[in-house]
Amino acid sequence: MSLTGVMGRFVVALLSVSVVQSQSEYGVTYTVTHIYAAKGSTVDIQCTYTYPPRKKDQSTEVQKKLWYTKWIKNVPVDLITDPYYRDRVKYYFHGNNCTLRITDLRESDSAKYMFRFETNQSGGSFSGLNGVILCITDAPKLLSVSVSPSAEIVEGSSVTLTCSSDANPAAKYTWYKENGYAPLSEEQTLFFRSIQSSDSGHYYCITIKSLELKCSGYKFIDVKYAPELPSVSVSPSAEIVEGSSVTLTCSSDANPAASYTWYKEDEDSPKTSEQNFTISNIRPEHSGSYYCVAHNNKGTHNSTLQLTVVAGTWKLTAAGVTFAVLLSIIALSVSLWIWKWRSSKELFQPGNRADNREQKQPQDQEDLQYASIQFPKIQADPLYSSIRGTQSHRHMKEQEVIEYTAVRFKRDSGALR
């Protein structure tokens, strides 16, 4: 993959992860680890540096700051003084921030760029040795980067990348992954014992020989794998009401991309072979378990979703009214039964018989009053013993036997005389 299509005057760094090298309290932080730039473009390489503000009762002062790619006689060569970079290099410093700008990039500008600062403290000089690798995309490339096996790469298999060079004697090799953080290997080969899907990406290697750096082109590694456990969801996610429209969605990470099939449990025929399954005018009989199968030529995986449909609002209202009516009927029936039971119980209690009920007749019948009168047995009075009534003797005897009689009194009648 070529990166010659860099847009604009400045090139964008491949990685924006800080890399820190430190020694005691001194340190240099590079904002990127490596940069690809096109021939003729301009690139900014940035860093920050730190140092102790005071040491041995003496304030620390930075006396020199520079960028370099090589050493001569154990002294780093300042790019500002290097004739090769004359009029193409500028430094920008603001506080503890440092920036190197290179304009009109050339093929031979491929190199590792490092920052160094020196202070007034004894031993107070520091270099960020890891630096930033700059590769010019139009520069001559290494012979090739090969991959074994050359056929399709499947997750879990072993893979070897080999960097070829015509350097003689052999050069020093370093492997990088695009947007990676740090070097992957400093061998001519890069080996994966069990490659994973996360290892997919672009790889390249560099060689350094006699301070000359060469970069390989990119080699894309495409790792194939079966679908992962699908993620299933329902929209809308709120309560599903009868008559509404519902969409079931299934998604899974896979390479090659997964195909999807929706099923309802206990049914053999698929509902759809699309990623989304929409049910319009949903009804209670649509309730149940649905599962999505994600599949490609590397394998399958499925997930289940439970769908519950509630009755429409009008049905819920009708059901509520019906329930209230039934509840009222039951309450009324219970009340009537209790009333009848209490009435029958009072009827058969002692003192509540018919003769007593007669005594409880309404007293608005003011014209009649009844009383039970007991007369003593008639005794013969000597004074009237010779007097006989008009009734027969037999009838008298019958009167003597009767002890009770009913006497009728008129209201407001006078006293017996």
Disulfide bonds with the S-S distance in Angstrom:
Cys47-Cys98 1.88
Cys135-Cys215 1.92
Cys163-Cys205 1.90
Cys250-Cys292 2.04
